């Protein structure tokens, strides 16, 4: 897992930009998550009545969510720049992938279509999860399939030297699926439990895993995109996937 915190070694010129972006993004994530945790505990101990809307990491158009929108936009813009400079298919496929993610997050795509799906076929509640939430999970799963197909296409039709980017973003998509489907489902099940201090703390932990995890993964994805956009056009880019011929002895 730690190997994914290092920029692909074939492209050393992008590594400093990747590291600086990752440190900046994660520092801002940490500040926002810490502020949210403090506010939640202030509510827990009765200091304030509720968490301010702009602090909520699971609240649409709050400061943390708006920062996520910005990171998805960075992914799209920087991967498009990388494609323009290198004309490598993995970058165009990833730019399309994150354009889908950006639009979904900004315009509540899987929530809206999840509701439409639920209304169309009347999905029954299952395991404590209501039909609308199941519809959202189905739409999110369909998005995951599209993401995997885009990564597979980019991998198949890109030079070997650039395929490491497919490995990185495959890991990001996989972990986003874990937080967005698995832990989202567990979170909705927990929301139906009777209120108690233990249940409140459990819901907080699930929110941090689900929505805090998304923030951290979005930062990692954006940092890799920044590194890709700032790679030098020559020098670290292999001119061929073939090994150089050995000189005759």
C-alpha positions, 0 to 999 in steps of 0.5 A: 500500500505504501508503494502507492504513496510514491510517484511512478519511478519511470517519471522522476520529474513528476515526483516533486509536484506529486509530493507537494500536492499530496502534502498540501491536500492531506494537510487541508483534509486533516484540518477539516476532518479535525474541525468536524470531529471537534464539532461532533464531540462538542455536540456529543457533550452538549456544548453546541446544539448541532454541527455547523453545516459548512463543517460537515464532511458528509454535507453537500456543498460544505467546505470539505465537500467543496474541497472534494469538488475542487480535487475532482476538477484538478484530476480532470484538468491535470489528466487532460493536460497530461493527455495533451502533452503525451497523447497517451490513452490512459490519461484521456480515459482517466480524465473521462473517469474523473469527469464522471466522478466530478459531475456525480459528486457536484450534481448528486448524480447517484442520489438522483438516479438512485431515487429514480430507480427506486421509484421505477421498480419500488425496491424493497428495504433490505437488511435495514437499508431503505430502497432509495439507498439500495438504488443509490448503491446500484447506481454507484456500482454501475459507475464503478463498472464504467470506471473499471472499463475506462481503466482497462481500455487505457491500460490496454492501449497505452505504452508499458511505461505509462501503465503504472498510472492504471495500477494507481487509479485502479487502487483508488477506484477500488477503495472508493468503492469500499467506502462508497458502497460497503461502508455506506451500506453499514452506515445506513444500517447503523442509522436505524439503530436506537440512539445511544452514546455508543451508537452515536460514536459508531456513526461518527466512526463510520462517517469518518471512514466513509466520507473522510476516506473519500477526502483522503482518496480524492487528494491522492488521486488529485496529487497523482494527476498534478504530478502527471501534468507536470512531468517533463515532455522528454527525459523521463518519458521512455521513447520505446517500451523495448529494451536497448539493443546490447552492443556486439562484443 
